[in-house]
Each structure stands twice: as C-alpha cells, then as structure tokens.
Amino acid sequence: MQPRQLLNALAAGTTVSGAALAERAGVTRAAVWKQIEALRARGLPIEAQGHAGYRLPWPVQPLEEAAIRAALPADLARRLGALDVHWELDSTSSELQRRGAGAADLSVVLAETQSAGRGRRGRTWLSPPGLNLYLSCLKRFDAGFAALSGLSLAIGVIVLRALEQLGLRGAGLKWPNDVLAEGGKLAGVLVELSGEYQGPCAAVIGIGLNLRLTPALREQAGQAACDLATLAGGEAPDRNRVAAALIGALVTGLAQFEREGFAAFVDDYARHDLLREQPLRLSGALGDFDGHGAGVDARGALKVRLADGSLRHVDSADVTVRRA
C-alpha cells in the first residue's frame, strides 16, 4: 500500500481496520503498519484504535486537480498555464524551476508533502501530508527585476485576500513575507527570481499555508505558529476550496501587480501591517539597531523611525526583524 492510498483510505476520519486496509491494497498487515508509521513520522497523527484499526482525529481532503478546477471561476481557470498536483516533491518551487523555459505563464504546482520544503534564508518548511497547503506559481514578466520591487509584500496581501474570500479574518502581515495570526506564523512566502535584469524575467512564488497543526508539529516548528482551523473556530476549511481561493487570488493579484506594481497593494498592506508603530529590534549585515515601525515605502522597504526621529529604510531580506 502506497502512502497516498493510505491517506485516501483514512481521509473520512472514521476507523478502518488494518485487515480491511491490507485486503484493499493486496498487501500484508505488516506492510500496512509500515506505511502507517511512515506517515506518522511525517507528522500525520494517525491514531490506533486497538483491534478496531486506525483513524485520523478529523477528516482531511486529499488534493485533487479536478476539485480545485471546479472551485475556480471559469475565466480564472482558463488563464492557468498548468495545474498539477503531486503526492511528493522535494519542493513545489524546485519543480517549477526544473521546468525552465518550457513552463507556461501562471503554471501552478501543489504537493501533498515536500521532502525539502524551504522558506526564507534557507530555513526548512515543515510539510506533513494531508494537513496544509504547499503551492508554487510561476509568473513571467516582460519587465526586469527593478519593476518587481515589493512583489513578496504584494503576495502577502494576496494571501489575505484569499482568506477574506473564505470568510477568514484575523491575520496580518510581518515584513517582509510572513503572514501571522494570533501571534504565530500562519503562512510564509518565498519569491525566487530568474531571467534578465532589464527583462524579461520570471518569479517562482512559493507559499506554505497552515490549515491544521498538531501539537507535535507546533513544537517541531520551533516558533509560534497558527493555522486556519484556529481562525475558523476549530474546523479547518476544505483544502481544495482553500487551494482554489489562493490560486484565484494569485491569478487576479499578479495581473494587477504586472499593471500597477506594488502601488496597487500599498493601502492594503498598511491596513494589515503588524509592525507599524511597534518597537522593533533589527539585526543583520548592517549591524543591530532599534526603532519603531513606520510602515513601508513605495518599493516595499521597511521604514524604521529611530530614536532621533529620523527614518531608516530597510530593504535587505537578510535582516531579521523582531519586536523589541
């Protein structure tokens, strides 16, 4: 029995006997147990119900291309270059990068799990199967790198637009590319550019969005984290519906960014800016200093008001920003 088959068999959240799982897959009970342990090791909280069998503590919705497409408005679905759902990849962004020039504009790749999901500054992004969303989108631009200033901040706004479409509120933005809720990380954004400095160029936009985190995953994350189940009052929204909302928001939002740049997102970013007027401590290659958040500028650089009243503009992604 393959891990994907096992997840599908347990997706309803009801108890399924080991014997039934083995018979369905044509394998031994030992082979089923081996796959149960493999999924547990990846973070999926499969419970043993004594002799009755195995179950998940709540239903999950395996990602399905057809279900995602059906949830997208037809005009947005037609604009996609590709929509591919994989069981496992090293990372969705790496998959798009491997496709190179052959990948069509607005190609989208999702995976149930990643073996080498990555976040900002080379950090690992935990990617347990069946619980969250791991998605990357390729956007091609005729303009060069300079025209893409503020893109990662705009993507944060786009994520919040998708959540609002789903009726989920309470999240905010932490410069440069984190989505936070209830003091913990809800989503991360990683934008990787390639092409010519003067244009054309391409952006591979990776988004990891937490739908449901177990206590063990929260501990493993090593930082405060939040999920959509918390924002929704305990019941995580349907994963395919969330994927469709996020993809639809990307298609429309990236077209807006291509036309108008970060200027089209400045007001929305300010409305959700969690660092504005907050005491901050910044550290990085330029040294350490303190100040208060003063919003972002037209390029997406963080503005920090220093003790003497002057403004310092910070646009290096290598800077760590914490509340003082």
C-alpha positions in Angstrom: 0.0 0.0 0.0 1.4 3.4 -1.0 1.2 6.4 1.4 -1.2 8.2 -0.9 -3.6 5.2 -1.0 -3.4 5.0 2.8 -4.2 8.7 3.3 -7.2 8.4 0.9 -8.5 5.4 2.9 -8.3 7.2 6.2 -9.4 10.7 4.8 -13.0 10.4 6.1 -11.8 10.3 9.7 -13.6 7.1 10.5 -11.9 3.9 11.9 -10.7 1.5 9.3 -9.3 -1.9 10.3 -5.8 -3.0 9.4 -7.2 -6.1 7.8 -9.5 -4.1 5.6 -6.7 -1.8 4.6 -4.5 -4.8 3.8 -7.2 -6.5 1.8 -8.0 -3.4 -0.2 -4.4 -2.9 -1.2 -3.5 -6.6 -1.6 -0.7 -6.5 0.9 0.1 -7.8 4.4 -0.9 -6.2 7.7 2.8 -5.7 8.3 3.1 -3.6 5.1 0.1 -1.5 6.2 1.7 -0.9 9.6 4.9 0.1 7.9 3.1 2.8 5.9 1.2 3.9 9.0 4.5 4.5 10.7 5.9 6.3 7.7 3.0 8.8 7.6 3.2 9.3 11.4 6.9 10.1 11.0 6.0 12.8 8.5 3.6 14.4 11.0 0.2 12.8 10.2 -1.5 12.0 13.5 -2.9 8.6 12.8 -4.5 7.1 15.9 -4.6 3.3 16.7 -8.0 2.2 17.9 -6.9 -1.1 19.4 -8.2 -4.1 17.4 -10.7 -1.8 15.6 -8.0 -0.3 13.4 -6.7 3.2 12.6 -8.2 6.6 12.2 -7.4 10.3 11.8 -8.8 12.6 14.5 -10.6 14.6 11.9 -11.5 14.3 8.2 -9.0 15.5 5.6 -9.5 16.3 1.9 -6.7 14.9 -0.4 -5.8 17.5 -3.0 -7.4 16.8 -6.4 -6.8 18.8 -9.5 -10.4 18.3 -10.7 -11.9 19.6 -7.4 -9.6 22.6 -7.4 -10.5 23.5 -11.0 -14.2 23.1 -10.3 -13.9 25.6 -7.4 -12.2 28.2 -9.6 -14.2 30.7 -11.7 -14.1 29.5 -15.3 -12.3 32.6 -16.6 -9.5 32.2 -14.0 -9.2 28.5 -14.6 -8.6 29.2 -18.3 -5.8 31.6 -17.6 -3.7 29.0 -15.8 -0.7 27.7 -17.7 -0.9 24.4 -15.8 -2.3 23.0 -12.6 -0.5 19.9 -11.3 -1.0 18.1 -8.0 1.8 15.7 -6.9 1.9 13.4 -3.9 5.5 14.3 -3.0 8.2 16.7 -4.3 11.4 18.0 -2.9 9.7 21.3 -3.2 7.0 22.8 -5.4 9.2 25.7 -6.3 12.1 23.4 -7.3 9.7 21.5 -9.6 8.7 24.7 -11.4 12.4 25.8 -11.7 13.3 22.4 -13.3 10.7 23.0 -16.0 12.6 26.1 -17.1 11.6 28.0 -20.2 9.1 25.3 -21.1 6.8 26.2 -18.2 3.8 28.3 -19.3 3.0 31.6 -17.5 0.8 31.1 -14.4 1.7 27.4 -14.0 0.8 26.2 -10.6 2.2 23.1 -8.8 0.9 21.7 -5.5 2.2 18.8 -3.4 0.7 16.8 -0.6 4.1 16.7 1.0 7.6 18.0 0.4 10.9 16.4 1.4 12.8 19.6 1.2 10.3 22.5 1.5 12.2 25.7 2.1 11.4 29.1 3.5 13.2 32.4 3.7 17.0 32.4 4.4 17.3 28.7 3.7 15.0 27.6 6.5 13.1 24.3 6.3 9.4 24.5 5.8 7.6 21.5 7.6 5.4 19.7 5.0 3.3 16.9 6.6 0.9 15.3 4.1 -2.8 16.0 4.2 -2.7 18.9 6.7 -1.6 22.1 5.0 -1.0 23.6 1.5 2.3 23.8 -0.3 1.9 25.6 -3.6 4.1 27.4 -6.1 3.1 29.6 -9.0 5.3 30.8 -12.0 4.7 34.3 -13.2 6.5 35.7 -16.2 7.1 39.5 -16.6 8.3 41.5 -19.6 9.8 44.0 -17.2 13.1 43.5 -15.4 13.9 42.9 -11.7 13.6 46.5 -10.7 9.9 46.5 -11.6 9.3 43.7 -9.2 10.1 45.7 -6.0 7.6 44.8 -3.4 6.4 41.6 -5.0 6.8 39.5 -1.9 4.8 42.0 0.1 2.1 42.0 -2.5 1.9 38.2 -2.3 1.2 38.6 1.4 -1.7 40.9 0.6 -2.9 38.4 -2.0 -2.9 35.6 0.6 -5.0 37.7 2.9 -7.4 38.5 0.1 -7.9 34.8 -0.4 -8.5 34.2 3.3 -11.1 37.0 3.4 -12.8 35.4 0.4 -13.1 32.3 2.5 -14.6 34.4 5.4 -11.4 34.1 7.5 -10.1 37.2 9.2 -7.7 38.0 12.0 -4.4 37.5 10.1 -1.8 40.2 9.5 1.5 40.8 7.7 5.0 40.9 9.1 7.6 42.4 6.8 8.9 41.1 4.6 6.9 38.0 3.8 5.2 36.4 6.8 1.5 36.1 7.4 0.8 35.9 11.1 -2.3 35.2 13.2 -2.8 35.1 17.0 0.9 35.8 17.4 2.0 32.8 15.3 3.1 32.1 11.8 0.2 31.2 9.5 1.9 31.3 6.1 5.2 32.0 4.5 6.1 33.4 1.1 9.3 32.8 -0.8 9.8 34.6 -4.2 12.7 33.5 -6.4 13.6 35.5 -9.5 15.4 34.4 -12.7 16.0 36.0 -16.1 17.5 39.3 -17.3 17.9 42.3 -15.0 16.4 44.6 -17.7 13.8 42.0 -18.6 12.2 39.7 -19.4 12.2 37.8 -16.1 10.2 35.3 -14.1 9.2 34.8 -10.5 8.6 31.5 -8.8 6.3 32.2 -5.9 6.2 29.6 -3.2 3.5 29.7 -0.5 3.2 27.5 2.5 -0.1 27.9 4.4 -1.0 26.1 7.6 -4.5 24.6 7.7 -4.1 22.4 10.7 -1.2 21.9 13.0 -0.9 19.2 15.6 0.8 19.9 19.0 3.8 17.9 17.8 4.2 20.0 14.7 3.9 23.2 16.6 6.7 22.0 18.8 8.8 20.9 15.9 8.4 24.3 14.2 10.5 25.9 16.8 8.5 29.1 16.7 4.9 30.3 17.4 2.6 29.0 14.7 -1.1 29.3 13.9 -3.5 27.5 11.4 -6.7 28.1 9.6 -8.5 25.7 11.9 -7.9 28.1 14.7 -9.2 31.1 12.7 -12.2 29.1 11.7 -13.2 28.2 15.3 -11.7 24.7 15.3 -12.8 23.3 11.9 -10.3 23.6 9.1 -11.8 24.6 5.7 -11.8 22.2 2.8 -8.3 22.1 1.4 -9.3 22.1 -2.2 -11.5 25.1 -1.7 -8.6 26.9 0.0 -6.3 26.0 -2.8 -8.8 27.3 -5.4 -9.2 30.6 -3.4 -5.5 31.1 -3.2 -4.9 30.3 -6.9 -7.7 32.6 -8.0 -6.3 35.4 -5.8 -2.9 34.9 -7.3 -4.1 35.0 -10.9 -6.0 38.3 -10.4 -3.5 39.8 -8.0 -0.4 39.1 -10.2 -2.2 40.6 -13.2 -2.8 43.7 -11.0 0.8 43.8 -9.9 2.0 43.5 -13.5 -0.1 46.5 -14.5 0.4 48.7 -11.4 3.3 47.4 -9.4 3.3 47.5 -5.6 1.5 50.8 -5.6 -1.8 48.8 -6.1 -1.1 47.0 -2.8 0.3 49.7 -0.5 -3.0 50.6 1.1 -4.0 47.0 1.8 -0.5 46.3 3.2 -0.8 49.3 5.5 -4.2 48.0 6.8 -2.6 44.7 7.7 0.9 45.8 8.8 1.6 44.2 12.2 4.9 46.2 12.6 3.5 49.7 12.3 4.1 51.8 15.4 5.7 48.7 17.1 9.1 48.8 18.9 11.5 46.8 16.8 14.9 45.3 17.0 16.7 44.7 13.7 19.9 42.7 13.2 21.8 41.7 10.1 24.8 42.5 7.9 24.4 46.3 8.6 24.6 45.8 12.3 22.0 45.9 15.1 19.6 48.8 15.8 16.3 49.6 17.4 13.4 51.7 16.3 9.7 51.8 15.7 7.9 50.5 12.6 6.7 53.3 10.3 5.2 51.3 7.5 6.7 50.5 4.1 7.7 52.8 1.3 6.7 52.6 -2.4 9.3 50.0 -3.1 8.3 47.8 -0.2 11.2 48.7 2.0 10.5 48.7 5.7 10.6 52.2 7.3 12.0 52.4 10.8 11.8 55.5 12.9 15.0 55.9 15.0 15.2 57.5 18.4 16.3 60.8 17.0 13.2 60.9 14.8 14.9 60.1 11.5 13.7 57.4 9.2 15.8 54.4 8.0 14.7 52.4 5.0 15.5 48.7 5.2 15.2 46.6 2.0 17.6 43.7 2.7 15.9 40.3 3.0 18.9 39.3 5.1 17.7 41.4 8.0 16.0 39.8 11.0 13.2 41.9 12.5 11.8 41.2 15.9 9.5 43.2 18.3 11.7 44.7 20.9 
